[in-house]
Structures are given as C-alpha cells and as structure tokens.
C-alpha cells in the first residue's frame, strides 16, 4: 500500500480537496486497497476544523465526497508517508524545513508535477471566488488521476488466482 499525504497551508481548502479527489479516483478505479491518502497543513491555523464551506460545496458540486478534520504536519508524517505532495512552493519549502536532517526530501513533490497541463503551484482559493475553487478542483482532478496512474505502474502485480 502506498501512503500519500497532501499538504497545503491551513488544511481547509486545497489539501483536503486533493485528498478527497484522490480517494474518489481510487474508488472509481477500484484501487482503494492500493492507496491510503490523508492531508494536513504546514500551519496550525485550522487544527480540528472542517474544510472551508466553499471547498465542501465545490467537492459536492463535482460529485466528490469530502470528510476531513484539519491537522498540522509533523515529523512523524514525514516518516510514515511514502509520498508527500505539497500544493505550492512555499509549503514545499516548509516541509523541507521540518526535515532538518534532509532524510525525507526524496519523498516530497509538488502536486503539479503530475498535472498533464503544466507545472507550477496549485493556487490558494481562500480569498477568491467560486470560480477559483473550481479552478483548483480542475487542477487537482487532472493531477490526482495522473498521480494514481503513475503510482499504479510501480505497484507489484496482483497474484493470479490459482485454478
């Protein structure tokens, strides 16, 4: 099982949506047993909070179920997860700063490294409009699907049933 952690700043907009979209694609592809996904934030602003109401509405509008409680990134997360997906460069750098011995940097990637439409940051929609939340959904939808495809290619083949 591959354990993936999605990370943004406050853990109420981008990373919980990325987690939910990733789980949604895993379910559609019947790969729920191949992956574990969670999300957190580099800041402690929203520990214990649900996702932003606009994130919840956007997920529902796009047919994605979202269940989440905000939490902050810890060094334990860097040890436990196989892949840490930062939503933007600032959070990528914050993750690497937590890894003072540079032990886990090989696990840390930018989310849009998996976006077939181009690299860059997943923009923070917090101060934006519904349109901005939809743009983030579209980016995460493309990126998570591509991420699952690439990770699936590295999984060992399932054993063939014995006849």
N, C-alpha and C positions, 0 to 999 in steps of 0.2 A: 504494500500500500504506500502510495506517495502522499506525503503530508504537505499541503500548500497553505501558506499564510499570506493574506493580503493586508497591506499596511498603508494607511494614509495618516493625516494629522490628528483628527479628532475622533475617527471611527464612528461617524454618524452619516456620512454621505457616500464617498467613493468605495472604501474598503468593504463595508457591509454589503453594498450592492455587488461588488465584484465577487464576494463570497457566495451570495445568493444566485447570481447568474452562472457561476462556475458549477454550483450544485445542481442548478436547473439543467444545464447541458449534460452533466454526468448522468442525471436521471433519464433524460431523453435518449442518451447513448447506451443506457444500461451499464454504466461504469461506476455506480455508487460504491461498489466494493473495492475498486481500484484506487480511489482517492479519498482523502479527508481534507476538508477546507475549513478554515477559520479566518477571522480578521481581527485587527486591533489598530490602535493609533499610537503614534510616537509621543503625543502629548497626553496629559491627564485631564483634559477639559470635560470629557463626557463619560467618565467611568460610571457604569451602571445604567446609562441612558439608552433608550431605544434609538433606532435610526431616525434621522430627520423626517418629519411627516412628508416632505416633498419626495424624499427617497422612497418611502413606503408607497406613496401614490404612483410614482413612476414605475416601480417594480410591478405593482398590481396592474397598471395600465398595459404593461408589456407581458403579462401572463406569468410573472415570476413571484414566487412566494418568498417572503423575507422575514426571518425570525432572528433577532440579534439583540445582545446587550453589550454596550460599549465597554472596552477594556484597553489597558495600556500595554504596549510592547515590553517584554522583559528579556533578560539574557537567557532565561530558560527557554523562551520561544526560539531563539537562535539555535539552541542545542537540539530541540525536539523536531522542528520542521525541516523538511528536505529542501524546500524552496520558499524563499521569502520575496514576495512581489511588492515592490514599492510603487505607489501611484505617481510619484514625481521625484525629481532630482533632490529637492530639499529633504524629503522623507528617506530617500535612498542614503543620503549623507548622514542623516540622524541615526539610521540603522547601523551604518558602519561605525559611527562614533561610539555606539553602545558596545560594539565588538572591539574592545581596546587591544586585544591580543591578535586581531586580524585572523581569527580562527574560522569564522563562518562567512567571510566575504564572498567566497565562491558560490554560496547558496543564494545570494542577493541579486535580484534583477529588477529592471524597470518594467512595469506592466506592458508598456507599448513596444517593448522589444518583440512582442508576439502579435502586434497589430499589423495585419497584412496591408493596411493603408498608410503606414508610416510610423516612425519613431517619434519620441517626444514625451511630454508629460500628459497624464490624464488631468484635465483642468478641474480645479475645485469649483463646484457649482454653488457653494454655500451662499454667496452673495448674489447669485444670479437668478434667472427666471426658470420657468418650467422647461423652456427650450434648452437651457444649459444642462438641466438634469437629463433631458432626452439625449443630448449630445454625449454625455458621459455614459449613459446606458448603451448607446450605439458603439462607442469605443470599446467598452467592457465586453459587450456581446461578441464582437469580432475577435477581440484579443483572447478571451477565455476559451472560445471554441478552438482557436489555433493553438493555444497552450495545451489544451486537452489532447488534441491530435498529436502534437509533438511529444508530449509525455507518454501517451499511449504507445507510441512507436518504440519506446525504451523499456516498456514492461515485458516481463517474460511471458511467453505464450502460455495460454491455459492448457492444462493437460487434456489430451483426447480421452473421451470415455472408453473404458475397457469393455469389449464385447464378449 
